[in-house]
Amino acid sequence: MPLAGFCVWHRIQVKVGQIASVVSRLRATPPRNQPMLTTFIGIDASWRAHNPSGVAVARGTPSEATLMALIYAQTHNDVAAIVKEHQSETTIVTIDAPLVVTNPAGTCRNCERSIGREFGRFGASAHTMNLPKFERYGLGRLVGLLENLCFEHGIEGDRIRTDGLRMFEVYPHPAHIRLFDRDAIVRYKSRYGVAQRRVGLCELRDLTAQLAIGDGPRLDPGNDGRAFLSLDLSITRGKSIKRYEDLLDGWLCAYLAMNIACWDKDGNEVFGTREDGYIVVPRRSEHRQ
């Protein structure tokens, strides 16, 4: 092809590409009276890379969303793959696991110490983490996998940012205390024995259903969520009951992502710092600023 002809052809191709790009953006942009949807992904992350994690995916606005999927990820690699599959232009990932750890062996993070002071009387102190364990367990790699997907921490100094792709560390036990106005944690972990664990899971299941009708953000269970809440826990045991527990925790984490987006610092308290480790906990409704 002569040079002049090639240049004309190239300009036409560029113009076609520009038009296609504009059309794509127009299709992706909702009408002016329709809010941009946000994806909320809650992860009850295993502290070890090759153990299962509960993942809940919701989509909607910060004030009202619908649960889209409950997924039991087998490894941290699977967690990252699920996030990649479901993330959208604006996505908030909330994770029940340490995300920022700098303290040496034999010490705890300042945020964990602060959580203990505030919530220890309710039985909701935090498990502690240090840098050697963080690296040995593979949690740092999980953070790296999310960073490779362009996620950044939503804590920046005194600010909470929920634009773009953001991740936050959260902790369900203190959230239960404040969201549901409790004076003690829900006892649904394995250390309480099978009978109490089932009682606690039934209680937590009922509280989870209330997230669709409360005075804060409303998270509709959707079809999958309603089916999940209707499961007969009296015949659930072993790995199945652990799976149920992890998915309930993931569901709560997804709701906490909505709460962060809806209320910002007015309705959330940040324990710790971005530099040394932090945990975001919702405020009680009467204490929203």
matplotlib code that plots the C-alpha trace (Angstrom):
import matplotlib.pyplot as plt

x = [0.0, 1.4, 2.3, -0.4, -3.0, -1.8, -2.0, -5.6, -6.4, -4.7, -6.7, -9.9, -9.1, -8.2, -11.6, -13.4, -11.7, -12.6, -16.2, -16.3, -14.8, -17.4, -20.2, -18.8, -18.7, -22.2, -23.4, -21.6, -22.9, -26.4, -29.0, -28.7, -31.5, -30.1, -27.2, -24.0, -24.0, -21.3, -20.0, -19.6, -17.5, -17.2, -14.5, -14.1, -10.6, -8.8, -5.5, -3.8, -3.5, -4.7, -7.8, -11.3, -12.7, -16.3, -17.1, -20.3, -20.9, -23.6, -24.4, -26.4, -26.0, -24.5, -28.0, -29.7, -28.1, -28.9, -26.8, -25.7, -23.6, -22.3, -19.1, -16.9, -13.4, -10.9, -7.7, -6.5, -5.9, -9.6, -10.6, -8.6, -10.2, -13.7, -12.9, -11.6, -14.7, -17.2, -15.4, -16.8, -15.6, -16.5, -15.9, -15.4, -13.8, -14.0, -11.9, -12.0, -8.3, -5.2, -4.2, -1.5, 1.1, 4.4, 5.0, 7.6, 7.1, 5.8, 3.8, 0.3, -0.8, -2.0, -5.4, -5.8, -4.9, -7.5, -10.2, -9.5, -9.9, -13.1, -14.8, -13.0, -15.9, -18.2, -15.9, -15.0, -11.2, -9.2, -6.9, -3.4, -1.0, 2.6, 4.9, 6.5, 3.1, 1.6, 4.3, 4.3, 0.5, 0.4, -1.9, 0.6, 0.3, -3.5, -3.1, -0.7, -3.1, -5.7, -3.2, -2.5, -6.2, -5.6, -7.2, -5.9, -6.6, -9.5, -7.9, -5.8, -4.7, -8.0, -10.0, -12.1, -12.2, -14.7, -14.1, -12.6, -11.3, -10.9, -10.2, -10.7, -10.0, -13.1, -14.0, -17.4, -17.6, -17.4, -19.7, -22.3, -22.1, -22.7, -25.0, -27.4, -27.0, -25.7, -24.0, -22.2, -20.9, -22.9, -21.4, -21.2, -17.6, -16.4, -14.8, -18.3, -19.2, -21.6, -24.9, -24.1, -22.6, -25.9, -27.8, -25.4, -25.5, -29.3, -29.1, -26.6, -28.7, -31.7, -29.6, -28.2, -31.8, -32.4, -29.8, -32.5, -34.9, -32.8, -32.5, -29.1, -28.1, -30.4, -29.0, -31.6, -30.8, -31.8, -32.8, -29.5, -29.4, -33.0, -32.3, -29.1, -31.0, -33.6, -31.1, -31.8, -28.9, -30.1, -28.7, -25.6, -22.3, -18.5, -17.2, -20.7, -21.3, -17.9, -18.8, -22.1, -20.3, -17.7, -20.4, -22.4, -19.3, -18.6, -22.2, -21.7, -18.5, -20.3, -22.8, -19.9, -18.7, -22.1, -22.0, -18.6, -19.8, -23.0, -21.8, -18.1, -16.5, -19.9, -21.0, -17.7, -14.8, -11.2, -9.1, -5.4, -3.7, -3.0, 0.7, 0.6, -2.7, -6.3, -9.8, -13.0, -16.0, -19.5, -20.7, -23.9, -26.8, -27.2, -23.5, -23.4, -21.9]
y = [0.0, 3.5, 5.6, 8.2, 5.4, 3.8, 7.1, 7.6, 4.0, 4.5, 7.8, 5.9, 3.1, 5.6, 7.4, 4.1, 3.2, 6.6, 6.1, 2.6, 3.9, 6.6, 4.1, 1.7, 4.5, 5.5, 2.0, 1.6, 4.9, 4.7, 7.4, 10.6, 9.7, 6.2, 6.0, 4.2, 0.8, -0.3, -3.9, -4.8, -7.9, -9.3, -11.9, -14.0, -14.8, -17.8, -16.8, -19.6, -19.5, -23.0, -23.1, -22.1, -18.6, -17.4, -14.7, -12.7, -10.5, -7.7, -5.0, -1.8, 1.6, 2.3, 2.5, -0.5, -3.5, -7.1, -10.2, -11.7, -14.7, -16.7, -18.5, -20.8, -20.2, -23.0, -20.9, -17.3, -17.7, -18.5, -15.5, -13.2, -14.9, -14.3, -10.7, -10.3, -11.9, -9.7, -6.4, -3.4, 0.2, 1.0, -1.9, -2.1, -5.2, -5.7, -8.5, -10.2, -10.7, -8.6, -6.5, -4.2, -5.8, -4.3, -5.3, -7.8, -11.3, -11.4, -8.2, -7.3, -4.4, -1.2, -1.5, -5.0, -3.5, -0.7, -3.1, -5.1, -2.0, -1.0, -4.4, -6.8, -6.5, -7.9, -10.8, -9.3, -8.8, -9.3, -12.2, -10.9, -10.9, -10.1, -9.8, -13.3, -15.0, -12.6, -13.7, -17.3, -17.7, -16.0, -13.1, -10.6, -12.5, -12.2, -8.4, -8.5, -10.4, -7.7, -4.9, -6.6, -6.1, -2.4, -2.4, 0.2, 0.7, 2.9, 4.5, 7.5, 9.5, 10.6, 10.0, 7.0, 6.7, 4.6, 5.7, 3.3, 0.0, 0.0, -2.6, -2.4, -4.6, -5.3, -7.5, -9.1, -9.5, -5.8, -5.1, -7.4, -5.6, -2.2, -3.0, -5.1, -3.2, -6.3, -6.6, -9.8, -11.5, -14.1, -17.5, -19.4, -20.5, -24.1, -23.5, -23.4, -26.9, -28.3, -27.6, -24.0, -23.5, -24.4, -22.1, -19.3, -19.8, -19.7, -16.5, -15.0, -16.1, -14.2, -11.1, -11.3, -11.4, -8.1, -6.4, -6.2, -4.1, -2.0, 1.8, 1.7, 0.4, -2.4, -5.6, -7.8, -11.5, -12.2, -15.7, -17.4, -15.6, -16.6, -20.2, -20.1, -18.6, -21.4, -24.3, -26.7, -26.3, -29.1, -31.6, -29.6, -30.8, -31.0, -29.1, -28.1, -26.1, -24.4, -23.5, -22.0, -20.0, -18.6, -17.6, -15.8, -13.9, -13.0, -11.8, -9.5, -8.3, -7.3, -5.4, -3.6, -2.5, -0.9, 0.7, 2.2, 3.6, 4.9, 6.6, 7.2, 8.4, 9.6, 6.0, 4.2, 4.3, 3.5, 1.8, 2.2, 3.7, 2.8, 2.7, 0.2, -1.6, -0.7, -2.2, -0.4, -0.9, 0.6, 3.1, 2.6, 4.3, 6.9, 7.8, 8.5, 12.0]
z = [0.0, -0.9, 2.1, 1.5, 1.2, 4.4, 6.3, 5.2, 6.2, 9.6, 10.3, 9.4, 11.8, 14.6, 14.0, 14.1, 17.4, 18.9, 18.0, 19.4, 22.6, 23.0, 22.3, 24.9, 27.5, 26.7, 27.2, 30.5, 31.9, 33.5, 32.7, 34.7, 37.0, 37.7, 40.3, 39.4, 40.9, 43.3, 43.9, 47.6, 48.2, 51.7, 52.5, 55.6, 54.7, 56.0, 57.7, 55.8, 52.0, 51.3, 53.6, 52.5, 52.8, 52.6, 50.0, 49.5, 46.5, 46.5, 44.0, 44.3, 45.9, 49.4, 50.8, 49.1, 47.4, 46.6, 47.5, 44.1, 45.2, 48.1, 47.2, 49.2, 47.9, 48.5, 48.5, 48.5, 44.7, 44.3, 46.4, 44.1, 41.0, 42.5, 43.1, 39.6, 38.1, 40.0, 40.4, 38.6, 38.2, 41.8, 44.1, 47.9, 49.3, 53.1, 54.6, 58.0, 58.2, 58.9, 55.9, 57.2, 59.6, 60.6, 64.2, 65.2, 66.7, 70.2, 69.9, 68.7, 66.4, 68.0, 66.4, 68.0, 71.4, 70.9, 69.8, 73.1, 75.2, 73.5, 73.0, 75.4, 78.0, 75.3, 74.5, 71.2, 71.5, 68.3, 67.5, 67.3, 64.3, 63.8, 60.8, 60.9, 61.1, 58.5, 56.0, 57.0, 56.6, 53.2, 54.1, 52.7, 49.4, 49.5, 49.8, 46.9, 44.8, 45.4, 44.7, 41.4, 40.6, 41.3, 44.7, 47.2, 50.9, 51.6, 54.6, 53.7, 56.8, 58.5, 55.4, 54.3, 50.5, 48.6, 45.1, 42.5, 43.8, 47.6, 50.3, 54.1, 57.1, 59.2, 62.1, 62.6, 66.4, 67.2, 64.3, 65.8, 69.1, 67.5, 64.6, 66.6, 69.9, 71.8, 75.2, 74.3, 71.2, 69.3, 70.3, 67.0, 66.8, 67.1, 70.5, 72.1, 71.1, 68.5, 70.4, 71.2, 67.8, 66.1, 68.5, 67.8, 64.0, 64.1, 66.1, 63.7, 60.8, 62.2, 62.7, 59.2, 57.8, 59.6, 57.5, 54.8, 56.9, 59.3, 59.6, 57.9, 54.5, 53.4, 51.9, 50.3, 50.5, 46.9, 45.8, 46.8, 50.1, 51.0, 50.2, 52.3, 55.3, 55.1, 55.4, 58.3, 60.6, 62.9, 60.4, 59.5, 60.9, 60.3, 57.3, 56.3, 59.5, 59.1, 55.5, 56.7, 59.4, 57.0, 54.4, 57.1, 58.1, 54.5, 54.2, 57.2, 55.7, 52.4, 54.5, 56.3, 52.8, 52.2, 55.7, 54.9, 51.6, 53.0, 56.2, 55.7, 59.0, 60.3, 60.8, 61.0, 63.5, 62.4, 65.0, 64.2, 61.1, 57.5, 58.3, 61.2, 60.7, 61.1, 61.7, 60.6, 62.9, 62.4, 64.9, 66.8, 65.1, 67.9, 67.6, 63.9, 63.6]

ax = plt.figure().add_subplot(projection="3d")
ax.plot(x, y, z, "-o")
ax.set_aspect("equal")
plt.show()
